[in-house]
């Protein structure tokens, strides 16, 4: 079965080794699929980092006087995360797998 971008996206929240194991493929094969869909680096750490920043801001917002500032920052981080995920999806539409051209039966040199 051909792996789709949506199949990959479901596992972005976990480390690449765990994702490969869940998908039943080796890491090398998973990376090949990622490159096919424009994912040059496995996004787990970036997503985790953004999620931690959101958590910290949400906590600080509850005790802060200037709640508007924190709400703006939270929205900005959430948009960055959404943009990152969308950019992978756009790349997949642009670089969909190509079917190799048919090879001639005989070639003379």
DODRENMI-129253 format. One record per residue (C-alpha): residue number from 1; x, y, z. Coordinates in steps of 0.001 Angstrom, whole numbers. Layout:
<pts>
<pt NUM, <X, Y, Z>>
...
</pts>
This chain:
<pts>
<pt 1, <0, 0, 0>>
<pt 2, <1250, 3480, -911>>
<pt 3, <1825, 5709, 2126>>
<pt 4, <54, 9088, 1906>>
<pt 5, <937, 12400, 3514>>
<pt 6, <-2053, 11961, 5826>>
<pt 7, <-617, 8613, 6974>>
<pt 8, <2639, 10353, 7903>>
<pt 9, <973, 13334, 9562>>
<pt 10, <-747, 11107, 12118>>
<pt 11, <2681, 10233, 13550>>
<pt 12, <4384, 13664, 13575>>
<pt 13, <3789, 13890, 17333>>
<pt 14, <6138, 10952, 18046>>
<pt 15, <9873, 10385, 17480>>
<pt 16, <10762, 9022, 14040>>
<pt 17, <11886, 5620, 15395>>
<pt 18, <8564, 5109, 17187>>
<pt 19, <6617, 6291, 14116>>
<pt 20, <8496, 3883, 11845>>
<pt 21, <7785, 1018, 14242>>
<pt 22, <4061, 1908, 14389>>
<pt 23, <3903, 2090, 10584>>
<pt 24, <5743, -1224, 10241>>
<pt 25, <8613, 168, 8159>>
<pt 26, <12262, 920, 8825>>
<pt 27, <13387, 4501, 9430>>
<pt 28, <15060, 4668, 6008>>
<pt 29, <11802, 3833, 4210>>
<pt 30, <9917, 6349, 6362>>
<pt 31, <12460, 9046, 5460>>
<pt 32, <12024, 8232, 1753>>
<pt 33, <8279, 8764, 2075>>
<pt 34, <8900, 12001, 3963>>
<pt 35, <11145, 13353, 1207>>
<pt 36, <8527, 12403, -1394>>
<pt 37, <6026, 14634, 413>>
<pt 38, <8395, 17535, 1073>>
<pt 39, <9148, 16758, 4722>>
<pt 40, <12916, 17257, 4833>>
<pt 41, <13179, 16766, 8613>>
<pt 42, <10927, 14768, 10909>>
<pt 43, <8896, 17483, 12737>>
<pt 44, <8498, 15805, 16149>>
<pt 45, <10983, 18028, 18008>>
<pt 46, <9751, 21259, 16429>>
<pt 47, <6149, 20409, 17224>>
<pt 48, <7077, 19395, 20764>>
<pt 49, <8972, 22669, 21231>>
<pt 50, <6013, 24729, 20001>>
<pt 51, <3644, 22767, 22249>>
<pt 52, <5883, 23438, 25284>>
<pt 53, <5977, 27170, 24480>>
<pt 54, <2185, 27200, 24212>>
<pt 55, <1893, 25399, 27569>>
<pt 56, <4235, 27888, 29266>>
<pt 57, <2385, 30872, 27829>>
<pt 58, <-988, 29448, 28852>>
<pt 59, <313, 29014, 32391>>
<pt 60, <1815, 32519, 32488>>
<pt 61, <-1377, 33995, 31061>>
<pt 62, <-3363, 32786, 34083>>
<pt 63, <-1193, 34826, 36473>>
<pt 64, <-314, 37787, 34214>>
<pt 65, <-1763, 41274, 34342>>
<pt 66, <-1475, 41867, 30566>>
<pt 67, <-3582, 38953, 29305>>
<pt 68, <-3967, 40486, 25846>>
<pt 69, <-218, 40194, 25202>>
<pt 70, <-211, 36496, 26122>>
<pt 71, <-3289, 35791, 24029>>
<pt 72, <-1579, 37419, 21033>>
<pt 73, <1588, 35364, 21596>>
<pt 74, <-424, 32147, 21995>>
<pt 75, <-2272, 32804, 18755>>
<pt 76, <1018, 33505, 16997>>
<pt 77, <2528, 30184, 18151>>
<pt 78, <-560, 28245, 17137>>
<pt 79, <-447, 29854, 13694>>
<pt 80, <3251, 28920, 13327>>
<pt 81, <2418, 25302, 14114>>
<pt 82, <-501, 25253, 11663>>
<pt 83, <1620, 26908, 8964>>
<pt 84, <4383, 24346, 9438>>
<pt 85, <1946, 21469, 8991>>
<pt 86, <254, 23133, 5990>>
<pt 87, <3576, 23784, 4283>>
<pt 88, <4330, 20053, 4338>>
<pt 89, <916, 19338, 2843>>
<pt 90, <1447, 21872, 45>>
<pt 91, <4814, 20344, -786>>
<pt 92, <3153, 16946, -1055>>
<pt 93, <691, 18264, -3632>>
<pt 94, <3509, 19782, -5668>>
<pt 95, <5887, 16849, -5489>>
<pt 96, <3519, 13933, -5821>>
<pt 97, <5256, 10689, -6724>>
<pt 98, <6310, 10556, -10355>>
<pt 99, <5876, 7464, -12481>>
<pt 100, <9150, 6690, -14272>>
<pt 101, <9112, 6802, -18059>>
<pt 102, <8982, 3459, -19825>>
<pt 103, <12403, 2115, -20830>>
<pt 104, <12950, 964, -24390>>
<pt 105, <13380, -2785, -24878>>
<pt 106, <16720, -2481, -26604>>
<pt 107, <19370, 184, -26489>>
<pt 108, <22323, 258, -28900>>
<pt 109, <25649, 1820, -27988>>
</pts>
